[in-house]
């Protein structure tokens, strides 16, 4: 019973770390990448659809992403979704391809991105701690119901704290590497 709770908590914490990693991928650092578009939803015939399902992406140059919609009837909606996103680009439409030219990162913009990365990292750490709190409550309930002893719960809580530290450290490491990537010129 205790192992089930610990394994479930570890799995949920790992998912929180993965979600944070995906959030970090959307933050631009130097080179423009298709992953920056992963959170954009396009209104496709009345349904919000992820942009990756509607278009292909290529990066011919470090600061340019070409977006080619599979359905040319949706090109205007794809263009609008990119323009309205927080990427800060205005795509040029030539009728077949959207050309997204990303400006050179200024020091001020880099600092904004670092601040955003810190916010996303803190959200990830909070998610991990919430999983820890729920698992701890489950362990305390087992003890209260008399299903396990106090020593077993104490040992399980130490393991739970170890899992929590491992996952928050992983988020901190991702933040450090993202900051270094953003400060690199």
Secondary structure, DSSP 4 states (H G I P E B T S, - for coil): -HHHHHHHHHHHHHHHHHHHHHHHHTS--SS--GGGGTT-EEEETTEEEEGGGTEEEEEEETTEEEEEESSGGGHHHHHHHHHHSTT---PEE-SS-EEEEPPPPPHHHHHHHHHHHHHHHHHHHHHHHHHHHHHHHHHHHHHHTTSS-HHHHHHHHHHHHHHHHHHHHHHHHHHHHHHHHHH--
